[in-house]
Amino acid sequence: MRQMTKKNKVLAAAGALALVAGGGSAAYAYWTTTGAGSGTATNSAGGGTVTLHAIFTGGLAPGSSKAVAYTADNASTTTSTKVGALTASVTTDQTGCLPEWFDVTANTSNTTVAKGDVGTVVGSGTLTFNDSPTVNQDACKGAVVTITVGSV
């Protein structure tokens, strides 16, 4: 084995010191920080629009009633919509068949209609053809009765 000279000893000690010093500082290096921030985003314009339907069977005669189901379709692909209070009114397609002879109710269920849903039941009611003992109601024979439904 070869004897180490004083010069080699000094170089070896300096190299070892450099390794320890370099490794030691890497082991104790860290970052400190403080800060604050905020962000903003704009929501969509609203809950969307639903298409409402009134569904009932035909065959009304003076003095009779039919059950009405109210449904909603939500064509939105991004958001659900809640249907609130329902309103309903009656029109007919026959002259002399008066809408006042009919009563329609709309019981609201405050239902959420999920995005893309079709035919979600949102309420119920009754359509009644009131019998008038003093007025001839023949003008309503064969008439098409339409319920117009809305939501607020």
Secondary structure, 3 states (H helix, E strand, C coil): CCCCCHHHHHHHHHHHHHHHHHHHHHHCCCCCCCCCCCCCCCCCCCCCCEEEEEECCCCCCCCCEEEEEEEEEECCCCCCEECCCEEEEEEECCCCCCHHHEEECCEECCCEECCCCCCEEEEEEEEEECCCCCCCCHHHCCCCEEEEEEEC
